Amino acid sequence: MVILFASKPSIVATGTMVGPLEKKSVFMSYFDEHSTDEFFGEKTNERGQAKMIYNACEIILKKAKLDKLDIEYFLSGDSVSYTHL
């Protein structure tokens, strides 16, 4: 799929949510939020990852002062895989 924009897209905000390992890193001050649980309170890793992405999106919307309905395209990723919506 190819998307042509009328004007150049821009990044209006970022949101980072990390687990306990990243919390211990020297980069901790760069992350918005962290969890002490690798599954982010969920029963499976997949559900934990989904919750992490959802929380990161909430951080972005708050920082950008936007509503979910204001978003036309969404691009996210992590150090293991990338999600494009």
C-alpha positions in Angstrom: 0.0 0.0 0.0 1.2 3.5 -0.9 -0.1 6.5 0.9 0.4 10.0 -0.6 0.1 12.9 1.8 -1.0 16.4 0.7 1.7 17.7 3.0 4.6 16.2 4.8 3.6 14.2 7.9 5.1 15.1 11.2 5.6 13.6 14.6 3.6 15.6 17.1 4.4 13.5 20.2 6.1 10.3 21.3 5.3 7.9 24.1 7.5 5.3 25.7 6.4 2.4 28.0 9.0 -0.1 29.1 9.4 -3.1 31.3 11.5 -3.9 34.4 14.7 -4.6 32.4 14.7 -1.2 30.7 13.9 0.5 34.0 17.3 -0.6 35.3 19.2 0.8 32.3 21.1 4.1 32.0 18.3 5.3 29.7 15.5 5.2 32.3 15.2 9.0 32.4 14.2 8.9 28.7 11.1 6.7 29.2 7.7 8.1 30.0 6.4 5.1 32.1 7.6 1.7 33.2 6.1 -1.5 34.6 7.6 -3.7 37.3 6.0 -6.7 35.6 7.2 -8.0 32.1 3.6 -8.9 31.3 2.3 -5.4 32.3 -0.3 -7.1 34.7 -1.6 -9.4 32.0 -1.6 -13.2 31.8 0.4 -13.5 28.6 3.2 -11.7 26.9 1.1 -10.9 23.9 -1.6 -9.2 26.0 1.1 -7.4 28.0 2.6 -6.1 24.7 -0.8 -4.9 23.6 -1.4 -3.1 26.9 2.1 -1.5 26.6 1.2 -0.2 23.2 -2.2 1.0 24.4 -0.6 2.9 27.3 2.1 4.4 25.1 -0.7 5.7 22.8 -2.5 7.2 25.8 0.7 9.0 26.7 1.0 10.3 23.2 -2.6 11.6 23.0 -2.1 13.4 26.4 1.2 15.0 25.3 -0.2 16.1 22.0 -3.6 17.2 23.5 -5.4 15.1 20.9 -8.4 12.8 20.9 -8.4 9.3 19.4 -10.7 10.5 16.7 -8.0 13.1 15.6 -5.6 10.3 14.5 -5.7 9.3 10.8 -2.6 7.1 10.7 -0.7 5.3 13.5 2.8 3.9 13.4 4.4 2.1 16.3 7.1 -0.4 17.1 9.4 -1.9 19.6 13.0 -3.2 19.5 11.8 -6.7 18.4 9.0 -6.0 15.9 7.1 -3.2 14.3 3.4 -2.6 13.9 2.0 -0.4 11.2 -1.7 0.6 11.3 
